Amino acid sequence: MISEMQSYKADEVFGAGEGICVRKERARDKSPHTHEFIELIYISSGEGTEIVGGVELTVRKGDLLFINFGESHAFSKSDMNFVNILIRPEFISEVLVNSENILDIFALPQFSTISGEFSKECIVSFSGDELVKMSDIVNTMLCEFEEKRPGYIMLLHAYTQILFTMLIRRLKGDSGYKEKITSNILSYIDEHISEKLTLSDIAENCFYNPSYFSRKFKNVYGKRLVEYIKERRLDKAAEMLADGEHTVDAVIDAVAFPGKTQFYKDFRKRFSMTPNEYRKCKKTSTNM
């Protein structure tokens, strides 16, 4: 009989009012498991094997592993010590709400799991001066969490932002870095275009602060995120109407458009004709 994979619940890990948990551990063989929170694993000594999404990865001192929520992973054949930084998604939103680097942060390859693809770039390796700095940051976070002196949560917010900034510095020169936010976010929207998809939905899945990210998205793409989503729904609707196999009502349901009246109004504005006129036009051009 195959047993279910263990899933660690956030309420079992985090204390009241704590969106972060930092603890020192020693690697030991363990069955693959998942969790409802983000896990950063900083290898402080030794080396071993981490299995993430079924892929074996060799890790050693100075490596920082990013394990997204819902991602299966386990240590195997390992002899090393590490610091575990467990973070609720909403804690990251609080940390980054005023970050000027938020688009850079979510362009990190570590967030590629939003598109459902595992990436070996879940490992970032530090060496030399960078290793010393990262070790200091992680050890300070560990001490703050263990001692729980007044203001420790505020300090952990600050150090979490510093940690992500260190990741940006380490990866900014990598090929394709700047394109990650485009490929991940826009692909995610296309893949879920037939579902109810809102700014808040994306924020929840990607750890964004909704209003802040909406402003940044407009700066990059020249339109608000909600406008982009509406355009993609209308484009998909036009594709379905062109094939002549779907009624207008069926198309509206298929693209999860919020309301029939609004659909007709927005469709006419985008294509300069009604849905029925568009379908007839495409049918005529196909038969010519």
C-alpha positions in Angstrom: 0.0 0.0 0.0 1.4 3.4 -1.0 1.3 5.9 1.8 0.4 9.5 1.1 3.2 12.0 0.9 3.4 14.0 4.2 2.5 17.6 3.9 3.5 20.0 6.7 0.8 22.6 7.6 1.7 26.2 8.4 -0.3 26.2 11.7 1.9 23.3 12.9 5.2 25.3 12.3 4.6 29.0 12.9 4.0 30.5 16.3 1.2 33.1 16.9 1.9 36.2 14.9 5.0 34.8 13.3 5.1 34.5 9.5 8.7 33.2 9.7 10.5 30.4 11.4 14.3 30.1 11.5 16.0 27.0 12.9 19.3 25.2 12.8 19.2 21.5 11.7 21.3 18.6 10.6 20.4 16.8 7.4 19.1 13.3 7.6 17.5 10.9 5.2 13.8 11.6 5.0 10.8 10.6 2.8 9.8 13.3 0.2 7.3 15.8 1.7 5.6 19.1 0.8 4.6 22.1 2.9 2.2 25.0 2.8 5.0 27.6 3.1 8.2 28.6 1.4 11.5 27.0 2.6 14.9 28.5 2.2 17.7 26.0 3.1 21.2 27.5 3.7 23.9 24.8 3.9 26.3 25.9 6.6 28.7 22.9 6.4 29.2 19.6 4.7 27.6 18.4 1.5 24.9 16.0 0.3 22.0 15.3 -2.0 18.7 17.1 -2.1 15.8 15.6 -4.1 13.5 18.4 -5.4 10.6 17.5 -7.6 12.2 14.1 -8.2 15.5 15.6 -9.4 18.7 14.9 -7.4 20.8 17.9 -6.7 24.2 18.0 -5.1 24.5 20.7 -2.5 27.3 21.9 -0.3 28.4 24.7 2.1 27.4 28.1 0.8 24.4 26.9 -1.2 21.0 28.4 -0.7 18.1 26.3 -1.9 14.7 27.8 -2.6 11.8 25.3 -2.1 8.4 26.7 -3.2 5.2 25.7 -1.4 3.7 22.5 -2.6 7.1 21.3 -4.1 8.1 17.8 -3.0 11.6 17.5 -1.6 13.9 15.4 0.7 17.5 15.0 1.8 19.3 11.8 0.8 22.8 10.5 1.5 23.6 13.8 3.3 26.1 14.8 5.9 25.7 18.5 6.5 24.3 21.2 8.7 21.9 23.8 7.5 19.7 26.7 8.6 16.1 26.4 7.7 14.2 29.6 6.9 10.5 28.9 6.7 8.3 31.7 5.4 4.6 32.2 5.0 3.7 33.7 1.5 2.0 36.7 3.2 5.1 37.4 5.2 7.0 37.9 1.9 4.2 40.3 0.7 4.7 42.3 3.9 8.4 42.4 3.4 8.3 43.5 -0.2 5.4 45.9 -0.1 7.6 48.9 -0.4 10.5 47.3 -2.2 11.8 49.2 -5.2 13.2 45.9 -6.5 10.0 43.8 -6.4 10.1 43.1 -10.2 13.7 42.0 -9.9 12.9 39.8 -6.9 10.1 38.0 -8.7 12.1 37.7 -11.8 14.4 35.3 -9.9 14.6 31.8 -11.3 13.5 30.5 -7.9 10.0 31.7 -8.6 9.8 29.7 -11.9 7.5 27.1 -10.2 4.6 29.5 -10.7 4.5 28.2 -14.3 4.6 24.6 -13.0 8.2 24.0 -14.1 10.9 22.8 -11.8 14.2 24.5 -12.3 17.7 23.5 -11.1 18.1 27.2 -10.5 16.5 26.6 -7.1 20.1 26.5 -5.9 22.2 29.7 -5.6 25.8 29.2 -4.6 27.8 31.7 -2.6 31.6 31.8 -2.2 34.3 34.1 -1.0 33.1 37.4 0.4 29.6 36.7 -0.6 29.6 33.5 1.4 30.8 35.4 4.5 28.1 38.0 4.1 25.3 35.5 3.5 26.4 33.4 6.5 26.3 36.5 8.7 22.8 37.4 7.5 21.5 33.9 8.0 23.1 33.5 11.4 21.8 36.9 12.6 18.3 35.8 11.5 18.7 32.6 13.5 19.8 34.5 16.6 17.0 37.0 16.3 14.4 34.3 16.0 15.8 32.2 18.8 16.2 35.1 21.3 12.9 36.8 20.3 13.9 40.1 21.8 11.6 43.1 21.4 11.3 44.1 17.7 12.6 40.8 16.4 9.8 40.4 13.8 10.6 43.8 12.4 14.3 42.9 12.1 13.5 39.6 10.4 11.4 41.6 7.9 14.5 43.7 7.2 16.9 40.8 7.0 14.6 38.8 4.7 14.6 41.8 2.3 18.4 41.9 2.5 18.5 38.2 1.8 16.5 38.5 -1.4 18.5 41.5 -2.4 21.6 39.3 -2.1 19.9 36.8 -4.5 19.3 39.6 -7.0 23.0 40.6 -6.9 24.1 37.1 -7.3 21.8 36.3 -10.3 21.4 39.7 -12.0 24.0 38.9 -14.6 22.6 35.5 -15.5 21.3 35.0 -19.1 17.5 35.5 -19.3 17.2 37.0 -15.8 15.2 40.0 -16.9 12.8 37.9 -19.0 11.7 35.7 -16.1 8.9 37.9 -15.0 7.5 38.0 -18.6 7.6 34.3 -19.3 6.3 33.3 -15.9 3.5 35.8 -15.3 2.2 36.0 -18.8 2.3 32.2 -19.3 0.5 31.8 -16.0 -2.3 34.1 -17.2 -2.7 32.3 -20.5 -2.8 28.9 -18.8 -5.5 30.1 -16.4 -7.5 32.3 -18.8 -10.5 30.1 -18.7 -10.7 30.5 -14.9 -11.7 33.3 -12.6 -8.4 35.2 -12.6 -7.9 38.4 -10.6 -5.1 40.6 -9.4 -5.6 39.2 -5.9 -5.4 35.6 -7.3 -2.0 36.3 -8.8 -0.9 38.1 -5.7 -1.7 35.1 -3.6 0.1 32.7 -5.9 3.1 34.8 -6.5 3.5 36.6 -3.1 2.9 40.1 -4.6 1.3 43.0 -2.8 -1.6 43.6 -5.3 -1.7 47.4 -5.5 2.1 47.8 -5.6 2.6 45.1 -8.3 -0.3 46.5 -10.3 1.6 49.9 -10.5 4.9 48.2 -11.4 3.2 46.1 -14.1 1.8 49.2 -15.7 5.2 50.8 -15.7 6.7 47.8 -17.5 3.9 46.9 -19.9 2.1 50.2 -20.3 -1.2 48.9 -19.0 -2.7 47.7 -15.8 -2.6 43.9 -15.1 -6.4 43.7 -15.1 -6.6 45.4 -18.5 -4.0 42.9 -19.9 -6.1 40.0 -18.5 -9.2 41.4 -20.1 -7.5 41.7 -23.5 -6.3 38.1 -23.3 -9.8 36.9 -22.5 -11.1 38.8 -25.5 -8.4 37.5 -27.8 -9.2 33.9 -26.7 -12.9 34.6 -27.3 -12.1 35.9 -30.8 -10.2 32.7 -31.6 -13.1 30.5 -30.5 -15.6 32.6 -32.4 -13.5 32.3 -35.6 -13.7 28.5 -35.6 -17.5 28.8 -35.8 -18.1 25.9 -33.4 -19.2 27.8 -30.3 -22.1 30.0 -29.4 -21.4 33.4 -28.0 -22.7 32.3 -24.6 -20.4 29.3 -24.6 -17.5 31.5 -25.5 -18.2 33.9 -22.6 -18.3 31.0 -20.2 -15.1 29.5 -21.7 -13.1 32.6 -21.1 -14.6 33.3 -17.8 -15.7 36.8 -18.8 -17.5 38.7 -16.0 -20.9 39.4 -17.6 -22.5 39.2 -21.0 -23.4 42.9 -21.4 -19.8 43.9 -20.5 -18.4 41.2 -22.9 -20.4 42.7 -25.9 -19.3 46.2 -25.0 -15.6 45.3 -24.6 -15.5 43.0 -27.6 -16.9 45.7 -29.9 -14.4 48.2 -28.5 -11.5 45.9 -29.2 -12.5 44.5 -32.6 -14.8 47.3 -33.9 -17.7 44.8 -34.4 -20.1 42.6 -32.4 -19.2 39.0 -31.6 -21.7 37.7 -34.2 -20.4 40.1 -36.8 -16.8 39.0 -36.1 -17.8 35.3 -36.5 -19.6 36.0 -39.8 -16.7 38.0 -41.1 -14.2 35.2 -40.3 -16.5 32.6 -41.8 -16.8 34.6 -45.0 -13.0 35.1 -45.3 -12.5 31.4 -44.8 -14.9 30.4 -47.5 -13.5 32.8 -50.1 
